Amino acid sequence: MARDNDSMPQSFEYDVLIIGSGAAGLTVALNLPAHLRVCVISKADINSGATLWAQGGIAAVMDATDSVEDHIRDTLQAGGGLCHEDAVRFTVEHGKESIDWLIDAGVDFTREDDNDQYHLTREGGHSHRRIIHSADATGRAVSTTLADQARARPNIDLKSRRVAVDLITNRKLSLPGNRCVGAYILNLEDNHVELFRARFTILATGGASKAYRYTTNPDGASGDGIAMAWRAGCRVANMEFNQFHPTCLYHPHAKSFLITEAVRGEGGILTLPDGSRFMDRFDKRAELAPRDIVARAIDHEMKRLGADHLYLDISHKPAEFVKQHFPTIYQKCLEFGIDITTDPIPVVPASHYTCGGIMTDDRARTDINQLYAVGEAAFTGLHGANRMASNSLLECLVYGRAAAADITRREADIPAAPEAPDWDESQVRDSDEDVVISHNWDELRHFMWDYVGIVRTTKRLQRAKHRVDLLHSEINEFYSNYRVSNDLIELRNLVTVADLIICSALQRKESRGLHYTLDYPGLQNEIRDTILVPTTYRTQTP
């Protein structure tokens, strides 16, 4: 509960603090028992996370012609040998029950025209039609439904316009034990840092694709949870595997609009500016090859031709078919003067998904007691070196439910969080140099795109490492002397995560999945994860 004196910094206490309001965070909240007091923190409004923008759907075995073993095999193959088979099996085996839970919650998935069965589409890497979807706006359907459910629960508080600054741990409080007891949260309405204490804390903060110049992600994807967990002492794994979605709409005013892979699943073809196809030269599966292969092929052809973009064409399909299956894409492209029923769509690859993250077990538990991580912020072992299409929302659901079940089992034995000090602003002042933050943000995203992108070299990675070290020094000085702001917090976290990506990429002396380097184009015999440990490895993070 909050303190009564409004002149004092606000302090709150809950049983469960969930940082992030996407599918992962809301799944945890809605699967917790009603007697637990739960708080869900959102950067903007409750529907502002990456889930809202997911178009394609959720992969799960829903058809008699499909099988759990086929879904497992497809995922393992797409993951480039690095998937953890136990994590893949755990996720896939719990897929249908997770979809059934969404249906019971009220998500309106698309059905076949001629019967009452759900329409299943197919995407790259899948051997069957197993993507259940709500037209081409599945994320919106899931996000809005779960948010409505959460608003109706009296034990769940939804607090928007807040961004997490740092986790509070026993170590930070100079107490014995390895426990997370809450977080400091910046209230963006009044720019004051609030204290949130909790018996359990869940990081559901999404990925870090805003580290790159071009991305399909919303503005909040700044790696906050990964950076906070690293600073608190959690291991991270496989941060070098950044998935670049092959097809982001190329238009100066489109910003970050994704063209779902389902367009290719329903017959869309990729073409060069002259209209000729090219994907069959790179993979026998052509447009239905996994995303890493498609993204590299597009990148290769753009560089070979000196082209700013290529094209995705589904205009050969009947116009009504296109409008029915892709109404959101049709309308959005029409806003920019592109009629996808008659014209090809200009596309470029863009940073899309962070396959690595905070190391967790099959109950979403991290290295710190009572700290969980779910969704894109977590590394479960499911995705390996390349996430297969539509497995991400499935992971949010399965591990979100697993985290809630674990908390439910354990909550009676976990005492209240200890007292913690309010955020201290006595030694800082307001910034008069915000232009530094803006310039550093631009510099970071440009050199990450140029040096740590789809195709890498050791020299490029070393240049990026040198630049990120310099940025660390500037940002550390800024963080120590000025009041925190949303931009400063996000930049601090992005620099930390960028450093983790670069250092992980430098350690991998091979090309596997999403990590492709010209200096090591082949595969190593040893198959291993890249694991960074804070106690033995340090970035320059304060």
N, C-alpha and C positions, 0 to 999 in steps of 0.2 A: 504494500500500500504506500501511497505517497505521503510525504510530510505535509503538515497543514500550513506551515509558514512558507508562503510563495516566494519570499525574498531569499530563502535558502535554496541551494541546489536540490533538485528533486531526487528522491531515493525510492526505489521500488523493491519489493521482495515477492518472488514467485516460486512455485515448485519447479516449473520448467520454463526456461527462456529459449525461444527459437528465433534465431537471427536469420531472416530470410522468409519471404512469403510466397515462394513459387510452389510447384507441385510437391517438392520434397518436404519443405517446411510445413505446409498445410496438411500433408498426409500424416506426418507425425502428430500434429496437434489434434486432428480429428480421430485418431486411433488411441488417444490417451483416455483414461477413465475420467468421468465427470467430476470426481471429487478433487482432482488436481487443478491447481490454479496455474494457468498457462498464459504466457505472453508471446505474441508473434510480432517481431520487429520488421518493418518494411522501409526501404529507402525513400520511396515516393508513396503512391497509394498502394493498396493491398494487391493490386493486379499488375504491378510494374515490373515483375521479374521476367526472366527469359522464357518461362513457360508460356506466357501470353502470346509470344511470337512464333511458337512452334506450329508449323503448318502440317507436316506430313501425317503423323499419327504415332501409335504405340504398337510395337511388335509383340505378339503373343500368339501361342498356338490355339486357334479358335475354330479350326476346320478339321473335319475327319480325315481329309487327304494329307494333312500336315502332321508333324510329330514333334515331340519335345527333343528327340535325338537329332532330328534335322535342324531345328533351331540352334541347338548347341553346336552342331558341326559347322553350320554357316558362320556363327559368331567366332568360333575358334579359328576358322580359315581367314576371316576378315581381320582378325587381331594380329596377324603376322607372327604367330608362335608365342606371343607374350601373354595371352589371356590365361588367367588362373582357372583351370577347368572346374574346380569346386565352386568358385564364384559364379561362373557361367551357368552351371547346373542349378545352383541355388536360385538364381534369378529367373531362369527360364521355367523351372518347375513351379514357381510361385506366380507366373505370369497371368494365367487365366483367372485365378482367384482375385488378383489385383484389379483386373479389368471388370470382373463381376462387382467388386466393391465400388468402382467408379459408376457403373451402370445403376447400382442401387442408390448411389448418391444423387443420381439424376442427370449424368452426362448423356447428351443426346447424340449418339453415334449414328453415322449414316447407314441406312439400310438399302438392300437391293430394290430395284424398281418393281420386280415381278413377284417378290415374296417378302416375308418378314425377317429374313436373315440379314445379318450385318454385312455390309460391303467391305471386303478386304482387298487392299491394294498390295502391290509388290514394289520393293525398292532395291537399290543396289546391294549386292551381296546375299540377298535372300533367295532361296531356292523355291519358295512357295509364296503365294499371296497370304500374308499374315499380319498386314498392317491395318489395324482397326482405326477409324478416323472419323472426324466430324467435318465433312467436306474437306476444305483445305485450310481450316482454322481450328484444328484439334486443340492446340494449346489454349486458345481463347475459351473454348467450351470447357476444358478441364479447369482452368484457372478461375473462371467466373463461378462455376458450380461449387468448387471447393471453398472459395471465398464466401459465397452465400451461406454455405453450411457452417463455416467458422463464425460468421456474424450472428448466427442463430444460437450458438452455444454460450450459455451464461458464464461458463468457467474459462472462456478464452477471451483475452483482451487483445485487440488489434491496434498496434501503435504505429502510425505512419510518419513519414517525413523525419526519419531518424536513421543515423548511420553509425555502426559500431566503430569504436576507436581501438580498443584493446580488450583482451580477456583478462579476468582477474583470477589468479591462481594462488594456491597456498604459498608457492615460492615467492610470488610478488608481495604477499603479505608477511613474509618471513615466518611462516607457520610450518610445522612438520607435515609431511605427506605430499602426495602427488595428486592434487584435486583442483578442478575448475569450480569456481564459486560464483560466476557471473561475468559481467562485462561493463565497461564504461561505454555509454552511448551518447552521441551528439544529437541533441534535439535541433533540427534545422529551422524550426519556427522561431526560437529565441537565441539560437547559437550558444547554448549552454550544455555542458556535458553532465549527463545524469548517471546515477549509480543504479545498476540492476543486479541484485543478488538472486541466486537461484540454486536449488539443489542439483538440477541438471541443466546443462547448456547444450544446444544443438546448433551447429553451423550448417546452414542451408543457403549459403550466400552465392552459389553459382560459380562460374568460371572466371577466366582472366583474359578474355579475347580483346578487351579494350586496350591491351598492351600493344595492339597492332593498329596500323593506320586504317586498314579496311577491315570491317567486321560486320557480321550479320547481327551482332548482339546489341541489346539496349545499353544505354549509357552506364548503368550500374554494374556492369560486368567487369569489375576492377580487381578481382582476386582477393577481396577483403578477408574472407574466411581462411584461405590458404596462408596469407601473410600473417594474420593474427595467430593462427595455430603454430606456424613456424617460430614466431617470436616467443610463444609460450613454451616451446620445447617439443613439438610434435614432429615426427618424421614425415617427409613428403617423398613421393615416388613418381617416376616416369613423366616428369614435367617437360621433357623435350618433345612429347607427342602432342602437338597442337594441330587439331583438325581444321583444314581449310575447306569450307563448303565450295564445291565447284561452281555453283551458279548463284551469284548475287546480282540483282538487277543493276545494270550499268546505266546510270543517268545522273547528271550533275545535281539534281534535286531529290533523288530517291533515298539518299543517305545510306540506309542499311537494310533494304528490303530483300528478303531471301526468296528465291524461286525453288519451291520444294522439290526434292528428289522424286516425288511421286509423279511429276510431269514427265520425267524420263521413264518411270515405271509404267505409265499409261501410253507410251509410244513416242514421247518427245525425242528429237534427235539433235545432236550437237553438230554445228556446221562452222566452217571457216567463212570469212567475209564473202567468198565467191559462191557460197551455198553448198560446197562439197562436204561430205562427211569425213571424219578422220579417226574416230575412236577405235575402229576395227584395226587400225595400225598399231594400237597400243595394248589392246586386250581383246581376247576372243569374245568376252561378254559385252564389248562395246559400251554403250551408254549405261548398262547395268553393272559395270565393274564397280568395285568399292570406291569410296570417295577419294582416297589418297591417290589412286591411279588416275581417276578422272581429273582431279585438280592438277596433278603434275602434267597430264597431257595438254590441258588447256594452257597452263603456264608455258609449256614448251612451245606450243604453236603460236602463242602471242609473241614470245620472244623471237621466234624464228621469222615471223612475218612483220615484226615491229608494230603489231596491232594493239590498240587500247582495250579491245574486247573481242569476244567471239559471239556466237548466237546459239540459242536453244529454240527449236522450231517444233511446235505441235499444231501448226495451222493446217496440216493435211488431215486432221481429225475433223469430224462434223462439228460445226460451230456450237450446237446445243450440247454436245458431249463435253466440249471444253468449258463452256459456261457453267454446266451443272457440276462438274468435278472440281473446277478451280475458280469459283466465283470471286474469291478475295483477290487472287492474282489477276484475274481478268479486269476487275474494277480498278485496282491499283495501277496496272499498266495503262489502262485507258486514260487515267488522270495525266499520264505523261505522253499521251498521243500515240500509244502503241496498242493496236488491236490484235491480241494474240490469236484470234481466230483466222486472221489473214496475214499477219506479219510475224517474223521471228523475233525473239526476245533478246536484246543485247545483254550479255552476262560476263562477269569476271569472278574469279575465286576470291573468297574473303575468309578471314579468321572466324571460326565458328564454334569450336568446342575444345575444352581443355580435358584431355584424356587422363592426365595425371592428377595428383592432388594429395590431400591429407590421408595418410595410411589408416585404414579401418579394418575391422574384422567383419564377420557375417552378421553382427548385430549393430554395425555402424559405430562401434566404440573406437576411440583414438588412443594414443599413448598416454593421455591424461585422464585420470578417473573422473567420471561424470561429465565428460566432454564427448559429444558425438558429432559426426559429420555425415551428411547425406546429400545425394545429388551430385552435381558437377564439381562441387568443392572437394569431394571425396575420391580416394583411390581404393576401389574395392577389388580390382583385378579383373573386372568384367570386360573392359574394352581392349586391353592389351595395347598393341602398337597402333591400333586404328579402330575407332568406334564404328560398329555397323549401324546403318540407318535405323532410327526409331527404337533403338535399345535404351536411349537415355531417359525418356519419360518412364519406361518400364523400371529402370534402376531406381528412379526417384520413388516410385510406388512401393516396390519390393523392400528396399532398405529403409524407407520411411516407416513402413509397417513393422519391420523388424526392430527398429530403434524404439518405437512406441511399446512394442511387446516387452522388450528388455527393461525399459523404465518401469513398466507396470509390474513386472516381476520383482524389481529391486527397490521400489520407492519406499516401502515400509521400513527398510533398513538404513536409509540414507538420512542423516540428520540435517537440520536447517543449515544454510550457509552462514559462516561466521561474519561478524561485523567487518566492514571494510571502510577505508577513508573515502570521503568525497574527492572528486577530481580537484586537483590543486592548480589554480590559475594565477596564483599570487606572484609568480616569477616571470610571467610572460606578458606580452603587450599585443595590441592589434597590429596587423601587418600593413605596411604601406608599400609593399613590394610584390603585390599579387601578380604582376607581370612576369616575375621569375617563375611562378608556378605554371603559368600558361605556356611560357617558352619551354620549360623543362618537359611538360606534358607532350608538346608537339615533337620535341627532339626525341623523346623516348619512343613514341609510336612510329616515327619515321625510321630510326635506325633498327628497330625490331623488325619492321617490314622489309627493309633492305638487306639486313645481315642475318636474320634469324627466321626467315620466311619458308616458303615451300621447298626451295632448293638452297642448301647451305654449303659452306666451306669452312675449314678450320680458321683461315685468315679472317673471314667475315665474322665468325664467332668471337675470335680474339679482339677484333675491333669493337664489337658490341660489348664485350666484357669491360674493356677499358672505358668506354663511354658510360656504362651503367655504374661503374665505381665512382666516376666523377659526379654523376647525378646523386648518388648516395650521400656523398659528402655535403653537397649543397642542401639537400632535403633534410638531412639530419640537423644541420645548423638551423634551418628554418623551423623544424618541428620543436627544437629545444627553446626557441626564443619568442615564438609567436603563438597566439591563440589558434587552436585548430579550426579548420573549416572543412567543408565537404571536399573541396578540390584538393586541399593539402592531404587529407586522410587518404583519398583515392590515389593520389600520385605517390604517396609514401608506400602504399600497398602494391601498386603496379610496379614500382622500381624493385621492390623486394621480390615479387613474383617473376619479373623479367630476369633478375639475377639468377633465380632458381632454374628458369628455363635455359638460360645460356650455359650455366655450369653443368646442367644435366646433359645438354647437347654436346658439350665438349668431352664429356666422359664416354659417350657412345661412339665407338670407333667402327661403325658399320652403317649401312642404310637398311632400315627396317620400318615398314609401315609408313607412318607420317613423318618420320625423321629420315630425310634423304640428303646425303652429303656427297659432293663430287669427289672428295678426298678418300672416301671409303665406300665405294658403290656396291660392294658385296656384303654378304651376311657373315657374321662370325659364327663359329661352331657352338660357342657357349651362348645359351639363351638366358638372359638375366634381366631383372628390373634394375633401373637406376634409382637407388635409394640414398637420399641425403639425410644426415642425422645432425641436428643442431648442436649436440654436445661435442661432436668431433669435426664438424664442418661449419664454418661461419661465413655468411655474407657480411656486408658492412652494415646490416640492419641494427639500429640502436636497441 
